[in-house]
Amino acid sequence: MSRAEEPDYILVGRVVKPHGLKGEVKIIPFSGDPFNFSLFTDLLLVAPDNQDEALYRVSHSRVQKKTAIVALDEIQNRNESELLAGYEVWARIDELPDLAEDEYYWHDLKGMQVALENGRQLGVVTNLLAGGAHDILVITGKGREYMIPAVNEFIIKIDYEAGKVVVDPPPGLLEINN
């Protein structure tokens, strides 16, 4: 199974290291919520060099501080789990948790048109960056790239049906990108 052939999978974390002697792995969740791993039945693990990937059944998971400790049926001991350090962790999109009204998934925003409240078109969401305090929308259009904090005070509306995001950045933010 290849990620290219399985568009229903999304990157959700990275294996940091093995945990304990029974083959569990410690995963940093990209969502910031390690409890989400209790929802996943299978995880696709992809090697850092993209040369190896395999689908694993989740036996159980638990939370340790800001990480998820996950047991995989196919991994029985520490030696096997050590080989997974650095692997990307992909989960099925249909197993992602439901979102609150003011939340969004990065993959839902990519490709959406972005405009100011006055209707001025800025471009398209081409990327999102994880920042320390908040995520950042990367918008590309008309030969420019804009970076706008993805916070409620600047994102006025997300219209999934129209594929459009309306933003109201603080004064001077767009000019910084000139």
N, C-alpha and C positions, 0 to 999 in steps of 0.2 A: 504494500500500500504506500503510495507516494502522496505527499502533501499536494502536489500539483493535480493528482487524480482525485483528491479528497478535499474539495473546497469547503466541506462542512466542518473542518477543524480550524482552530484559532490558537495562536500562541498565548499561553496563560502563565508561563513561569520558566524557571531554570533550575535544574538539579544542582545544588551547591556541593553536597558531599554525602557519603553514606552516613547512616545513623544507627548506632548499635551493631550487634553481631548477627541479627536475623535477616538482614537484607533490606531494611527500610532505607529510604532516601529522604534527605532534607531538601525541600523545594522553596525557593523564594517566589511568592506569587506576584505577578506583575500588577494585579488589581489592588494589591495591598491587603487583601482579605484572605488569609489562609483557610478560613472556614469553608470557602467555596469548593475546596478539594473533596469535601464530604459528599458533594453532589455528583462527582464524576464516576462513571462506571469503568471507563477505559481511558488511557492516556497514550498518545503517540509521542514517543521520545525520539529526538533527532540529534545526531552527533554534531558537535561544533563545526566539523568540516563538511557537513551534509552528506557524508559518504555512507552513513548507516542510520537506519531508523527502524523502529519496531513498535507494534501495538501491544500494550500491556494492560491486563485486567487489574483494577484497583481492588485490593483485598479490604483495606481499611485505611483511614487517615485520622490524624489528630493534629492539634495545634500546639506549637511550642513557640511562645513569644510571637514574632512576626513571620514565622515560617510554618509550612505544612510538613508533617512527618507522614510519609506515605509508604504503605506496604503494597508491593505488586506481586500478584500470584506467581509470576514466572521467575522472580528473584528470591532465592532461598537463603543467601548468606552475604556477609560483608564483602567477600571477594568479588562477587557478582555485582553488588551495588556500587563498589568503588569504580567500576568501569563506566558507570553512568554519570559521573561528576562532569559538569559542564554541558550536559545535554539540554536542549530546549524541550519544553513540555507543552504539548498541544492537546486541547480538549475539544470535544464535539460542541459546536455552537448551540445545538438544541439542549445541551445540559447546563448552559450558563444560567445563573440565577436571574430572576426577574428584577428589573430595575425600578427604583423610585422615580417619580415624575421628573425630577431635576437631574437624573443621572443618564449616562449614555455609554455605549461601548465604542471604543476607538474605531473598530472596523465598520460601524454604522455611519460614521462621519466621513470617512475617506471617500473622496470623489464628489462630495456635496458642493454645490455652488455657495459662495459666501458673499453677502452684500451688507452694506451699512443700512441703518434704519431709513435713510433718505433715498435708498434704492441704488446707490452707487455700487457697482459690481467690483469686488476685489479679486475674485478668482475662485479656485477650487481647493478644498482641503486635500493636500498631498501627503501630509504626515502629521503625526502627533508626537510630542516629546514629553517624556516623564520628567517633570521638574521637581525640585525639592519641596516647594510650597504648593505647587499646582501644575497641572498639565498645560501644554502649550500647543495651540493650533498652528500648523504651518500651512499657509495659504499661498498658492502660486498663481499668478495671473498677470498678463500684459508685461512680461519681462521682469516682474518684481516678485519678491517673496516677503510676505508679512508674517510676523509671529505675534499672536494674540493670546494672552492667558485664557485658558479655558475655565473661566469662573463665571458664576451666575450673574455677577454685575456687568460683565461684558458680552455674554451670550444672551441675547434677548429672546430668540426663538429658534427652535429646531423643528423644521417641517419635514418629516421623513417622507411623506407622500410626494411632496414637490421636490425633494432632494436639495433643500435649501437651508442655510443657516444665516440668521440675521444677527449681526454683532454691533455693539456700540463701544468701541475702544476708547480709552481715556485720551484727552487732547494731547497731541504730539506723538502718540505711539506709532501711527502710520508713517509719519515723516522720518522717524528714526531709521526706517528701512530704505530711505532714498540714498 
